[in-house]
């Protein structure tokens, strides 16, 4: 009798741990989704190609000067 009660309590504790883990995971996912929408609103992404004036489509370095200009280095040359 005692052994079956102990096993029941152990099973109950395991179930509680699993429920807590599931609650934590769901909360974490919801928090990440909420924060990602706020972070995405702060940044703007643009795509530049050779049609926009880059010497080559592959950029290997980017530098922003103090006055705000972006310099992009490609194997074909520099672009501002």
C-alpha positions as CSV (number, residue, x, y, z in Angstrom):
1,X,0.0,0.0,0.0
2,X,2.7,2.5,1.0
3,X,4.7,1.7,-2.2
4,X,1.7,2.4,-4.5
5,X,1.1,5.7,-2.7
6,X,4.7,6.7,-3.1
7,X,4.7,5.8,-6.8
8,X,1.5,7.8,-7.3
9,X,3.1,10.8,-5.6
10,X,6.2,10.4,-7.8
11,X,4.0,10.3,-10.9
12,X,2.1,13.3,-9.7
13,X,5.3,15.3,-9.1
14,X,6.5,14.3,-12.6
15,X,3.3,15.5,-14.1
16,X,3.5,18.8,-12.2
17,X,7.1,19.3,-13.5
18,X,6.0,18.6,-17.0
19,X,3.1,21.1,-16.8
20,X,5.4,23.7,-15.3
21,X,7.9,23.2,-18.2
22,X,5.2,23.4,-20.8
23,X,3.9,26.6,-19.2
24,X,7.4,28.0,-19.2
25,X,8.0,27.1,-22.8
26,X,4.7,28.6,-24.0
27,X,5.3,31.8,-22.0
28,X,8.8,32.1,-23.5
29,X,7.5,31.7,-27.0
30,X,4.8,34.3,-26.5
31,X,7.3,36.7,-24.9
32,X,9.7,36.3,-27.9
33,X,6.9,36.9,-30.4
34,X,5.8,40.0,-28.5
35,X,9.4,41.4,-28.3
36,X,10.3,40.5,-31.9
37,X,7.5,42.7,-33.3
38,X,8.8,45.6,-31.2
39,X,12.4,45.1,-32.3
40,X,11.4,44.7,-36.0
41,X,9.6,48.1,-35.8
42,X,12.9,49.8,-34.8
43,X,14.9,48.7,-37.9
44,X,14.5,49.1,-41.6
45,X,15.9,46.7,-44.1
46,X,16.9,47.7,-47.6
47,X,18.4,45.6,-50.4
48,X,20.8,47.0,-52.8
49,X,22.1,45.4,-56.0
50,X,24.1,46.4,-59.0
51,X,21.0,48.0,-60.4
52,X,21.2,50.4,-57.4
53,X,24.8,51.3,-58.1
54,X,26.8,48.7,-56.3
55,X,29.9,47.5,-58.2
56,X,29.0,43.9,-57.4
57,X,26.2,42.2,-55.6
58,X,28.4,40.6,-52.9
59,X,29.3,43.0,-50.1
60,X,32.1,41.9,-47.8
61,X,32.3,45.0,-45.5
62,X,30.2,47.9,-44.5
63,X,31.2,51.0,-42.6
64,X,29.1,54.0,-41.5
65,X,30.9,57.3,-41.1
66,X,30.1,59.9,-38.4
67,X,28.1,62.0,-40.8
68,X,25.9,58.9,-41.6
69,X,27.2,57.8,-45.0
70,X,27.4,54.0,-45.6
71,X,30.5,52.7,-47.4
72,X,30.3,49.3,-48.8
73,X,33.3,47.3,-50.0
74,X,33.0,44.7,-52.7
75,X,35.6,42.8,-54.7
76,X,34.9,45.1,-57.6
77,X,35.4,48.4,-55.6
78,X,33.8,50.8,-53.0
79,X,30.4,52.3,-53.0
80,X,28.9,55.1,-50.9
